[in-house]
Amino acid sequence: MTRALKETRIRGVETNIPFLLNVLQHPKFLDASVDTYFIDENPDLFNFIPSQNRAQKLLHYLAEVNVNGPQTPFITSLKPSNIEPIVPEIPSSLVHFYLIILLYVFSSSTNWIS
């Protein structure tokens, strides 16, 4: 249970996972010598170690750079080149095939929504 809680990642909302980890690691809980006053008698259960949340920090940084551009100076004075990607031609027979597959995937994925 402890491992599952430590590996759980939920973004955007507060959870009680740190509290549950404190309960599961408490010596009295491990000895199975708890009663209904366990939480009242152990206020240290509410002392949480802040998580590093590195993935959320990375996502926030990438979104910031994507929206506002890089805030660090360029190492070189050269401007980025404007490269137009080469899009290969798709034969019309394959276009119809891909459309059929997309329609099938979309129609089967909407069944669980309704």
C-alpha positions in Angstrom: 0.0 0.0 0.0 2.8 2.4 0.9 4.5 1.8 -2.4 1.3 2.3 -4.4 0.7 5.6 -2.6 4.3 6.8 -3.2 4.0 6.0 -6.9 0.6 7.7 -7.3 0.7 11.0 -9.2 -2.4 13.2 -9.4 -2.1 16.6 -10.9 -4.2 19.7 -10.3 -6.0 18.7 -7.0 -4.9 18.3 -3.4 -5.0 14.7 -2.1 -4.6 13.1 1.3 -1.8 10.9 0.1 0.9 12.5 2.4 -1.4 12.0 5.4 -2.1 8.3 4.5 1.6 7.7 4.1 2.2 9.2 7.6 -0.5 6.9 9.0 0.9 3.8 7.3 4.4 4.5 8.5 3.5 5.3 12.1 4.9 2.8 14.6 1.6 2.4 16.5 -0.2 1.7 13.2 2.5 -0.8 12.2 2.1 -2.5 15.6 -1.7 -2.6 15.1 -2.1 -0.9 18.5 -4.4 1.9 17.3 -7.8 2.9 18.5 -10.5 5.4 17.4 -8.4 8.3 19.0 -5.3 7.5 17.0 -5.6 10.6 14.7 -6.5 12.9 17.7 -3.5 11.6 19.7 -1.0 12.0 16.9 -1.1 15.5 15.4 2.3 14.8 13.8 0.4 12.8 11.2 -0.4 16.2 9.6 3.2 17.2 9.2 3.8 16.5 5.5 7.1 16.4 3.6 6.5 18.5 0.5 6.8 16.5 -2.7 9.3 17.6 -5.4 6.8 17.4 -8.2 9.4 17.6 -10.9 7.1 16.5 -13.7 4.7 19.3 -12.9 7.6 21.8 -12.8 8.8 20.6 -16.2 5.3 20.8 -17.8 4.9 24.3 -16.4 8.3 25.4 -17.8 7.5 23.9 -21.3 4.2 25.6 -21.4 5.7 28.9 -20.3 8.4 28.7 -23.1 5.8 27.6 -25.6 3.5 30.5 -24.9 5.9 33.3 -24.1 9.1 32.2 -25.8 12.5 31.6 -24.2 13.4 34.1 -21.5 17.1 33.3 -21.7 19.5 35.1 -24.1 20.6 33.2 -27.1 24.3 32.1 -27.1 24.7 33.2 -30.7 23.4 36.2 -32.6 22.2 34.0 -35.4 18.4 34.0 -35.7 16.6 30.6 -36.1 16.0 29.6 -39.7 12.5 29.3 -41.0 12.3 25.8 -42.4 9.3 24.7 -44.3 8.7 20.9 -43.8 8.3 18.7 -46.8 4.9 17.0 -46.7 4.9 13.9 -48.8 2.0 13.2 -51.2 -0.5 10.6 -50.1 -2.1 8.6 -52.8 -5.9 9.1 -52.9 -6.5 5.4 -52.4 -4.7 5.6 -49.0 -6.5 8.8 -48.0 -9.8 6.9 -48.3 -8.4 4.0 -46.3 -7.2 6.4 -43.5 -10.5 8.1 -43.4 -12.3 4.8 -42.9 -10.0 3.8 -40.1 -10.4 7.2 -38.4 -14.2 7.0 -38.7 -14.1 3.4 -37.2 -11.9 4.5 -34.3 -14.0 7.6 -33.6 -17.3 5.7 -33.7 -16.0 2.9 -31.4 -14.5 5.4 -28.9 -17.7 7.4 -28.5 -19.6 4.3 -27.4 -18.2 4.5 -23.8 -19.1 8.3 -23.6 -22.9 7.9 -24.1 
